């Protein structure tokens, strides 16, 4: 299974990037991060529409699309792993995780998603979301392979 993380905003060197790299390097799944910036001064709806076009144009054909969104499902790590495992079993070769900008994503991008995923009720910095997602992807992989990284208390 290949994973694409497409996000608005760019990492800079720092602890969030280091944490992201820590989990990406552990994963056996190939994970590709594509980041985009929009620097034009636009209204929020216009900016969200441009961000949507940047994200949508790089979704691989036939990929499962997961949009990270505050209105999404708050899945447990085990539920997320089972969902990804089912996609693998069904023959999907790529899952694309899309992270919008600070104002979120458009309604049409939400509708395009195969899964709307929330990382909880708290608001997280967008750069930290990449690291949290990378950890959950690594955790899902270890759950699916029976690795002891994910232990029940």
Secondary structure, 3 states (H helix, E strand, C coil): CEEEEEEECCCCCCHHHHHHHHHHHHCCCEEEEEEECCCCCCCHHHHHHHHHHHHHCCCCCCCEEEEEEEEEECCCHHHHHHHHHHHHHCCCCEEEEEECECCECCHHHHHHCCEEECCCCCCCCHHHHHHHHHHHHHHHHHHHHCCCCCCCC
